[in-house]
C-alpha cells in the first residue's frame, strides 16, 4: 500500500439486493418497518415501492474498503455518510448498488502510522445514494 496515491481506486464492487436480502437484514437488525418488505405500505406513505434499509446500504458500501484493508493489518477509524436517495428493491429484478472507493487524502496518524481518507461513490440506477461517504482508515504498516 506504500504506492498509494490520491485519486487511486482501491476497491470497486456491485451488490445485488433482493427482497430476500431485505427480509434477512430485517431479521438480523430487528428493523421490521414494512416499507422494507411491503409495496402497499411503502406506496401508502408516498414511496415508489419497497426500499432497502439505510444501514444495510451503508454497511455494504464500506465492505469493499474493509476487504481491501485485509483483516488485522489495517482498520477503519471513522466512517460517515449522508443518505441522499433511497434504494428501491423491485420484487422481480432486485436492485444493484455499486461502490467505488478512491483515495481522497493520504495522511499520518499522531503515532506515526500511515492513514488515508477513502472517498466512496455509492450509486443505484446511476444516481448517488450516499453523499459525503468517507472512511478514515489506518493503513497497514
C-alpha angles and dihedrals in degrees: 000000000000089000093063117133132186108270095026115139108235099175142006127182142158121216121202113213125197133180086259088058089054094049091049091048091048090054093048096044100035090233103135097163103152093227084079096059112012121071093196092057093043092051092045090061094049102266124131090237143302114343134200119254110265092228090052090055091046092049094048091049094059096043096085089054092049089050091048091052089059112225119291097358095080135015145202111251100177137000127188136168141168117224106231107163136010124248107230113207113208115216093229106031104024120206136280119219116192124202124197116185120197134174108256101173135005115210146151126247119232089259091056098256116137117252139178142196109230115203116211126207107197117186141180119185088356092300126112112249099179119047126203089006105177134166121196110205139184106227124223111269 
